[in-house]
Amino acid sequence: MPPVDEYTVGTVARMSGVSVRTLHHYDEIGLLPASGRTESGYRLYADTDLERLRRIMFYRELDFGLDEIARILEDQQAGDDDHLRRQHRMLRERQARTAGLLRALEQEMEARQMGIKLTPEEQFEIFGTDTFEEHQREAEQRWGDTDAWKQSQRRTAAYTKEDWVRIKAEADANIAAFAAAIEAGEPADGPVARALAEEHRQHISRWFYECGYDMHRNLAAMYISDPRYTKTWDDIAEGFSQYVHDAILANAGSA
C-alpha cells in the first residue's frame, strides 16, 4: 500500500478526470513527473504533484500549449500567490471575452428573430410591393441605433400576416380620412385634422413603438423634407404632406 499522501496513477485519473494515458504522457515529457514509484515501478503522485496538475489543467483550459505551460510552471520567480494572481487575471480576461461573444451572439440571434416574417408574395399582396425588406434595411440604416427602432423590431417580429393586413387597413383608412378632410376644406389646425393626427400617432404607438408628441413632430418634419414622402403623399391629394405635417403640429401643440 502506498503512503496516505501518495496516489497511484489510477487514483489521480479518477480524482482529476485526466486519463491515465495523458498522465503517462505528462510524466514522459517532464511536465508532471511522478514523485515516486512503487516497488513494482508504478507511478506514485504526492500532494505537490496534484497541485501542479491543477495548474496544468487550468492553463490547458485556457488553450495554452504544453511547452508554454512547462515554461510558466518552471518560472523560479513565481510562487503560489503569483500563479493564483495570474490565473485570476486570465480568468477575468476570459470572462470579459466570453461576455463579449455572448453579447454578439445574442444580438445576432435577436436580429435574426426580428423583422417582418412575410414572403415576397405576401408582401406584394398586402403592401402592393415585394421590396419591403429593402425599405426595412434603409430604415435600419437611418434609425437602427434608436430605442424606437429596437422596440418596433421586437413588436413586429411576432406579427402574423393577419396583423399586417389589419395594420395596412388602419393606415389606409387614416390616409383616406385625411384626403377627405382636405377635399372638404377642413383646416389643418381644426378639430377634424387634429383628431386624424392623433389617430395616426396612436396607430404608431399601438403597432410599432411608443410615439410621443415630440417623436410625432419629428415624423411630421420628415414627411415634408423627404422627397419620397412628399411625392407619394401629394399624389393622393395636392398638399397632402404639408397638411398632415401641419395637423400633427397642431395636435401636438394642443396636447
FILOVO-635250 format. One line per 5 residues: their letters; for each residue y, x, z of N, C-alpha, C, O. Coordinates in steps of 0.2 Angstrom, whole numbers. Layout:
<nodes>
A) Y,X,Z,Y,X,Z,Y,X,Z,Y,X,Z  ... $
</nodes>
This chain:
<nodes>
MPPVD) -6,4,0,0,0,0,6,4,0,7,9,4  11,3,-4,17,7,-4,21,5,2,21,-1,5  26,9,4,30,8,10,34,1,8,35,0,2  37,-2,14,40,-8,13,47,-8,9,49,-12,6  50,-2,9,56,-1,5,55,2,-2,59,4,-5 $
EYTVG) 48,2,-5,47,4,-11,43,-2,-15,39,-6,-12  44,-2,-21,42,-8,-25,38,-6,-31,40,-1,-35  33,-9,-33,29,-7,-39,33,-10,-45,38,-14,-44  31,-8,-51,35,-10,-57,34,-17,-58,39,-21,-61  28,-20,-57,27,-27,-57,31,-31,-53,34,-36,-55 $
TVARM) 32,-29,-47,36,-32,-42,44,-32,-44,47,-37,-44  46,-26,-46,53,-26,-49,54,-30,-55,59,-34,-56  49,-31,-59,50,-35,-65,50,-42,-63,54,-46,-66  46,-45,-58,47,-51,-56,53,-53,-52,56,-58,-53  56,-48,-48,62,-49,-45,68,-49,-49,73,-53,-48 $
SGVSV) 68,-45,-55,74,-44,-59,74,-48,-65,79,-50,-68  68,-50,-67,67,-54,-74,67,-49,-80,67,-51,-85  67,-42,-78,67,-37,-83,59,-36,-84,56,-35,-80  57,-35,-91,50,-34,-92,48,-28,-90,51,-23,-89  41,-27,-88,38,-21,-87,39,-16,-92,40,-10,-91 $
RTLHH) 38,-18,-98,39,-13,-104,46,-10,-104,47,-4,-105  51,-15,-103,58,-12,-103,59,-7,-97,63,-2,-98  56,-9,-91,57,-4,-86,54,3,-87,57,8,-85  48,2,-90,45,9,-93,49,13,-97,50,19,-97  53,9,-102,57,12,-107,63,15,-103,65,21,-105 $
YDEIG) 66,12,-99,72,14,-95,70,21,-91,74,25,-91  64,21,-88,61,27,-85,61,33,-90,63,38,-88  57,31,-96,56,36,-100,62,40,-103,62,46,-105  68,36,-104,74,39,-107,79,41,-101,84,44,-103  76,41,-95,80,43,-89,86,39,-87,90,41,-83 $
LLPAS) 86,33,-89,91,28,-87,90,25,-80,94,24,-76  83,24,-79,81,21,-72,75,25,-71,69,21,-71  75,31,-69,69,34,-67,66,31,-60,70,30,-55  60,30,-59,57,28,-53,57,34,-48,56,39,-50  59,32,-42,60,37,-37,53,40,-34,53,45,-32 $
GRTES) 48,36,-35,42,39,-33,36,37,-37,36,33,-42  30,39,-35,24,37,-38,18,36,-33,18,39,-28  14,32,-35,8,31,-30,3,37,-31,4,41,-36  -2,37,-27,-7,42,-28,-11,42,-35,-13,47,-38  -10,36,-38,-14,35,-44,-9,36,-50,-10,35,-56 $
GYRLY) -2,37,-48,3,39,-54,7,33,-56,11,34,-60  6,27,-52,10,21,-54,17,22,-51,18,25,-46  22,19,-55,29,20,-53,31,16,-46,28,11,-45  35,19,-42,37,15,-36,45,16,-36,48,21,-38  48,10,-35,56,10,-35,58,9,-28,56,4,-24 $
ADTDL) 64,12,-26,67,11,-20,73,6,-21,74,4,-26  76,5,-15,82,0,-15,87,3,-19,91,-1,-22  88,10,-19,94,13,-23,92,12,-30,97,11,-34  86,12,-32,84,10,-39,86,3,-41,88,2,-47  84,-1,-37,86,-8,-38,93,-9,-39,96,-13,-43 $
ERLRR) 97,-6,-35,105,-6,-36,107,-4,-42,111,-6,-46  104,2,-45,105,5,-51,103,0,-57,107,-1,-62  98,-3,-56,95,-8,-61,100,-14,-61,101,-17,-67  103,-16,-55,108,-22,-56,114,-20,-60,116,-24,-63  116,-14,-59,122,-11,-63,120,-11,-70,124,-13,-75 $
IMFYR) 114,-9,-72,112,-8,-79,112,-15,-82,114,-16,-87  109,-20,-78,109,-27,-81,115,-30,-82,117,-33,-87  120,-28,-77,127,-31,-78,130,-28,-85,133,-32,-89  130,-21,-86,133,-19,-92,129,-21,-98,132,-21,-103  123,-22,-97,119,-25,-103,122,-32,-105,122,-33,-111 $
ELDFG) 123,-36,-100,125,-42,-101,132,-42,-105,134,-47,-108  136,-37,-104,142,-36,-107,141,-32,-114,146,-30,-117  135,-32,-116,134,-29,-123,135,-21,-123,136,-19,-129  135,-18,-118,135,-11,-118,129,-8,-120,123,-10,-119  129,-2,-124,123,1,-126,120,5,-121,123,7,-116 $
LDEIA) 114,7,-121,110,11,-116,113,18,-115,114,20,-109  115,21,-120,118,28,-120,125,27,-116,127,31,-112  129,22,-117,135,21,-114,134,19,-107,138,22,-103  129,15,-105,128,13,-98,126,20,-94,128,21,-89  122,24,-98,120,30,-94,126,35,-93,126,37,-87 $
RILED) 131,35,-97,137,39,-96,141,36,-90,143,40,-86  141,29,-90,145,26,-85,142,27,-78,145,29,-73  135,27,-78,132,27,-71,132,35,-69,131,36,-63  132,39,-73,132,46,-72,138,49,-70,139,55,-68  144,45,-70,150,47,-68,150,49,-61,150,45,-56 $
QQAGD) 151,56,-59,150,58,-52,157,56,-48,156,56,-42  162,54,-52,168,52,-48,168,45,-46,172,43,-42  163,41,-49,163,34,-47,159,32,-42,153,33,-42  161,29,-36,157,27,-31,156,20,-32,157,17,-37  152,17,-27,150,10,-27,156,5,-28,156,1,-32 $
DDHLR) 162,7,-24,168,2,-25,171,3,-32,173,-2,-34  171,9,-35,173,10,-42,169,5,-46,172,2,-51  163,5,-46,158,1,-50,160,-6,-49,160,-10,-54  161,-8,-43,162,-15,-42,169,-17,-45,169,-23,-48  174,-13,-44,180,-15,-47,180,-15,-54,183,-19,-58 $
RQHRM) 176,-10,-57,176,-10,-65,172,-16,-67,174,-20,-72  167,-18,-63,163,-24,-65,167,-30,-65,167,-35,-69  171,-31,-59,175,-36,-58,181,-37,-64,182,-43,-66  184,-31,-66,189,-31,-71,185,-34,-77,188,-38,-81  180,-31,-79,176,-33,-85,174,-40,-85,175,-43,-91 $
LRERQ) 172,-43,-80,170,-50,-80,177,-54,-81,176,-59,-84  182,-52,-78,188,-56,-78,190,-56,-86,193,-61,-88  190,-50,-89,192,-50,-96,187,-54,-100,189,-57,-105  181,-54,-99,176,-58,-102,177,-65,-101,177,-69,-106  179,-67,-95,181,-74,-94,187,-76,-98,186,-82,-100 $
ARTAG) 192,-72,-98,198,-74,-102,196,-74,-110,198,-79,-113  192,-70,-112,190,-70,-119,185,-77,-120,186,-80,-125  181,-78,-116,177,-84,-116,181,-90,-116,180,-95,-120  186,-90,-111,190,-96,-111,194,-97,-117,195,-103,-120  196,-92,-120,200,-92,-127,195,-95,-132,198,-99,-136 $
LLRAL) 189,-93,-133,185,-95,-138,183,-102,-137,182,-106,-141  182,-104,-130,181,-111,-129,187,-116,-131,186,-121,-134  193,-114,-130,199,-117,-132,199,-118,-139,200,-124,-142  197,-113,-143,197,-113,-150,192,-117,-153,193,-121,-157  186,-117,-150,181,-122,-152,182,-129,-151,181,-133,-155 $
EQEME) 185,-130,-145,187,-137,-143,192,-140,-147,192,-146,-149  197,-136,-149,202,-138,-154,199,-139,-161,201,-144,-164  194,-135,-163,191,-136,-169,187,-143,-169,187,-147,-174  183,-144,-164,179,-150,-163,184,-156,-163,182,-161,-166  189,-156,-159,194,-161,-159,197,-163,-166,197,-168,-168 $
ARQMG) 199,-157,-169,202,-158,-176,197,-161,-181,199,-165,-185  190,-159,-180,185,-162,-185,184,-170,-183,182,-174,-187  185,-172,-177,184,-178,-175,190,-183,-177,190,-189,-177  196,-180,-177,202,-183,-179,203,-185,-186,199,-182,-190  207,-189,-188,209,-191,-194,206,-198,-197,202,-201,-193 $
IKLTP) 208,-200,-202,206,-206,-205,199,-206,-208,198,-202,-213  194,-210,-205,187,-209,-207,186,-215,-213,183,-220,-211  189,-214,-218,188,-219,-224,186,-215,-230,189,-209,-231  182,-218,-234,180,-214,-240,186,-215,-245,191,-219,-244  186,-211,-250,192,-212,-255,192,-219,-258,198,-221,-260 $
EEQFE) 186,-222,-259,186,-229,-262,189,-234,-257,193,-238,-259  188,-233,-251,191,-237,-245,198,-236,-245,202,-241,-244  200,-230,-245,207,-228,-245,211,-232,-251,216,-235,-250  208,-232,-257,211,-235,-263,211,-242,-262,216,-246,-263  206,-245,-259,205,-252,-258,211,-255,-253,214,-260,-254 $
IFGTD) 212,-251,-248,217,-253,-243,224,-251,-244,228,-255,-244  225,-245,-246,232,-242,-247,234,-242,-255,240,-241,-256  229,-243,-259,231,-243,-266,232,-236,-269,234,-234,-274  229,-231,-265,229,-224,-267,223,-220,-263,221,-223,-258  220,-215,-267,215,-211,-264,217,-204,-262,213,-200,-261 $
TFEEH) 224,-204,-261,227,-197,-259,229,-197,-252,234,-194,-250  226,-202,-248,229,-202,-241,228,-196,-237,232,-194,-233  222,-192,-238,221,-186,-235,227,-181,-236,229,-177,-232  229,-181,-243,234,-177,-245,241,-178,-240,244,-173,-238  242,-185,-240,248,-186,-236,247,-184,-228,252,-183,-225 $
QREAE) 241,-185,-226,239,-183,-219,241,-175,-218,243,-173,-213  238,-171,-223,240,-164,-222,247,-162,-222,249,-158,-219  251,-166,-226,258,-165,-227,261,-167,-220,266,-163,-218  259,-173,-217,262,-175,-211,260,-170,-205,264,-169,-201  254,-167,-206,252,-162,-200,256,-156,-201,258,-153,-196 $
QRWGD) 258,-154,-207,262,-148,-208,269,-149,-205,272,-145,-202  271,-156,-205,278,-157,-203,278,-158,-195,283,-156,-192  273,-162,-193,273,-164,-186,267,-162,-182,267,-164,-176  263,-158,-185,257,-156,-181,258,-153,-174,253,-154,-170  264,-150,-173,265,-147,-166,267,-152,-161,268,-151,-155 $
TDAWK) 269,-158,-163,272,-163,-158,266,-167,-155,261,-168,-157  268,-170,-149,264,-174,-145,263,-181,-149,257,-183,-148  268,-183,-152,267,-189,-156,261,-189,-161,257,-193,-162  261,-183,-164,256,-182,-169,249,-182,-166,244,-185,-169  248,-178,-161,242,-177,-157,239,-184,-155,234,-186,-155 $
QSQRR) 244,-188,-152,242,-195,-149,240,-199,-155,235,-203,-154  244,-199,-161,242,-203,-166,235,-201,-169,231,-205,-171  233,-194,-169,227,-192,-172,221,-194,-167,216,-196,-169  222,-194,-161,217,-196,-156,216,-204,-157,210,-206,-157  221,-208,-158,220,-215,-158,217,-217,-165,212,-220,-165 $
TAAYT) 219,-214,-170,217,-216,-177,210,-214,-178,206,-216,-183  207,-208,-174,201,-206,-175,195,-211,-174,190,-211,-177  197,-216,-170,192,-221,-168,193,-228,-172,189,-232,-172  198,-228,-177,199,-234,-181,194,-235,-186,191,-231,-189  192,-241,-187,187,-243,-192,191,-246,-198,197,-246,-198 $
KEDWV) 187,-247,-203,190,-250,-210,194,-256,-208,200,-257,-211  191,-260,-204,195,-267,-202,201,-266,-198,206,-269,-199  201,-260,-194,208,-259,-191,213,-257,-196,219,-259,-195  211,-253,-201,216,-251,-206,218,-256,-210,224,-257,-212  214,-261,-212,216,-267,-215,221,-271,-211,226,-273,-214 $
RIKAE) 220,-272,-205,225,-275,-201,232,-271,-200,237,-274,-201  231,-265,-199,237,-261,-199,241,-262,-205,247,-263,-205  238,-261,-211,241,-262,-218,244,-269,-218,250,-269,-221  241,-274,-216,243,-281,-217,250,-282,-212,254,-285,-215  250,-279,-206,255,-279,-202,261,-276,-205,267,-278,-205 $
ADANI) 260,-270,-208,266,-266,-211,268,-269,-217,275,-270,-218  264,-272,-221,266,-276,-227,270,-282,-225,275,-283,-228  268,-285,-220,272,-291,-218,279,-290,-215,284,-293,-216  279,-284,-212,286,-282,-209,291,-280,-215,296,-281,-215  288,-276,-220,292,-274,-226,294,-281,-230,300,-281,-232 $
AAFAA) 290,-285,-230,291,-292,-234,297,-295,-230,301,-298,-233  296,-295,-224,301,-299,-220,308,-295,-220,313,-299,-221  308,-289,-221,315,-285,-222,318,-287,-228,324,-288,-229  313,-287,-234,316,-288,-240,319,-296,-240,324,-297,-244  315,-300,-237,318,-307,-237,325,-307,-233,329,-311,-235 $
AIEAG) 325,-303,-228,332,-303,-224,337,-301,-229,343,-303,-228  336,-296,-233,341,-293,-237,343,-298,-242,349,-299,-243  338,-301,-245,339,-307,-250,343,-312,-247,347,-315,-251  342,-314,-241,345,-320,-238,352,-318,-235,356,-322,-233  354,-311,-236,361,-309,-234,362,-308,-226,367,-308,-224 $
EPADG) 356,-307,-223,356,-306,-216,359,-299,-215,357,-294,-218  364,-298,-210,367,-292,-209,362,-287,-206,358,-289,-202  363,-281,-207,358,-276,-204,358,-275,-197,354,-273,-193  364,-277,-194,365,-277,-187,365,-284,-184,366,-284,-178  362,-288,-187,362,-295,-185,355,-296,-181,351,-292,-181 $
PVARA) 354,-302,-178,348,-303,-174,342,-303,-178,336,-301,-175  342,-305,-184,336,-306,-188,333,-298,-190,327,-297,-189  338,-294,-192,336,-287,-194,334,-283,-188,330,-279,-188  338,-285,-182,336,-281,-176,329,-283,-174,325,-278,-171  327,-289,-174,321,-291,-172,315,-288,-177,310,-286,-174 $
LAEEH) 317,-287,-183,312,-284,-188,311,-277,-186,306,-274,-186  317,-274,-184,317,-266,-182,312,-266,-176,309,-261,-176  313,-270,-171,309,-270,-165,302,-271,-167,297,-267,-164  300,-275,-171,293,-277,-173,291,-270,-176,285,-269,-175  295,-267,-180,292,-261,-183,291,-255,-178,286,-252,-179 $
RQHIS) 295,-255,-173,294,-250,-168,288,-251,-164,284,-247,-162  287,-258,-162,281,-260,-159,275,-259,-162,269,-257,-160  275,-259,-169,269,-258,-173,267,-251,-173,261,-249,-172  272,-246,-173,270,-239,-172,267,-238,-165,263,-234,-165  271,-240,-160,268,-239,-153,261,-242,-152,257,-239,-149 $
RWFYE) 260,-248,-155,253,-251,-154,248,-247,-158,242,-247,-155  249,-244,-164,244,-242,-168,243,-234,-168,238,-231,-169  249,-231,-167,249,-223,-168,252,-219,-162,248,-215,-160  258,-220,-160,260,-216,-154,266,-220,-151,269,-224,-154  267,-218,-145,272,-221,-141,279,-220,-144,282,-214,-144 $
CGYDM) 282,-225,-147,288,-224,-151,294,-227,-147,296,-233,-148  298,-222,-144,304,-224,-140,309,-225,-145,309,-224,-151  315,-227,-142,321,-228,-147,324,-222,-150,326,-222,-155  323,-216,-146,326,-210,-149,321,-208,-155,323,-206,-160  315,-209,-154,310,-207,-159,311,-212,-165,311,-210,-171 $
HRNLA) 312,-218,-164,314,-223,-169,320,-221,-173,320,-222,-179  325,-219,-170,331,-216,-173,329,-210,-178,332,-210,-183  325,-206,-175,323,-200,-179,320,-202,-186,321,-200,-191  315,-207,-185,312,-210,-191,317,-213,-196,316,-212,-202  322,-217,-193,327,-220,-197,331,-215,-201,332,-216,-207 $
AMYIS) 332,-209,-198,336,-204,-202,331,-201,-207,334,-200,-213  325,-201,-206,321,-198,-212,320,-203,-217,319,-201,-223  321,-210,-216,320,-215,-221,326,-214,-226,325,-216,-232  331,-212,-224,337,-211,-229,338,-204,-231,342,-203,-236  334,-199,-228,335,-192,-230,330,-189,-235,331,-185,-238 $
DPRYT) 324,-193,-234,318,-190,-238,318,-195,-245,317,-201,-244  319,-191,-250,320,-195,-257,313,-199,-258,314,-204,-262  308,-197,-256,301,-201,-257,302,-208,-254,299,-213,-256  304,-208,-248,305,-214,-244,310,-219,-248,309,-225,-249  316,-216,-249,321,-220,-252,319,-223,-259,320,-228,-260 $
KTWDD) 316,-219,-263,313,-221,-269,308,-227,-269,309,-232,-272  303,-226,-264,298,-231,-264,301,-237,-261,299,-243,-263  305,-236,-256,308,-242,-252,313,-246,-256,314,-252,-256  317,-242,-260,323,-245,-264,320,-249,-270,323,-253,-273  314,-247,-272,311,-251,-277,309,-258,-275,308,-263,-279 $
IAEGF) 308,-259,-268,306,-266,-265,313,-270,-266,312,-276,-268  318,-267,-264,325,-271,-264,330,-266,-264,330,-260,-260  335,-267,-267,341,-262,-268,344,-261,-261,345,-266,-257  344,-255,-259,347,-253,-252,342,-254,-247,345,-254,-241  336,-255,-248,331,-256,-243,331,-251,-237,331,-252,-232 $
SQYVH) 331,-244,-239,330,-239,-235,336,-239,-230,335,-238,-224  342,-240,-233,348,-239,-229,348,-245,-224,350,-245,-218  346,-251,-226,346,-257,-222,341,-256,-216,343,-258,-211  335,-254,-218,331,-253,-212,333,-248,-207,333,-249,-201  336,-242,-210,339,-237,-206,345,-240,-201,345,-239,-195 $
DAILA) 349,-244,-204,355,-247,-200,352,-252,-195,355,-253,-189  347,-256,-197,344,-261,-192,340,-257,-186,341,-260,-181  337,-252,-188,334,-248,-182,339,-245,-177,338,-246,-171  345,-243,-180,350,-240,-176,353,-246,-172,355,-245,-166  354,-251,-175,357,-257,-171,353,-259,-166,355,-261,-160 $
NAGSA) 346,-260,-167,341,-262,-162,341,-257,-156,341,-259,-150  341,-250,-158,341,-245,-153,347,-245,-149,347,-244,-143  353,-247,-152,359,-247,-148,360,-253,-144,363,-253,-139  356,-258,-145,356,-264,-141,351,-264,-136,351,-269,-131  347,-259,-136,341,-259,-131,344,-257,-124,340,-257,-119 $
</nodes>
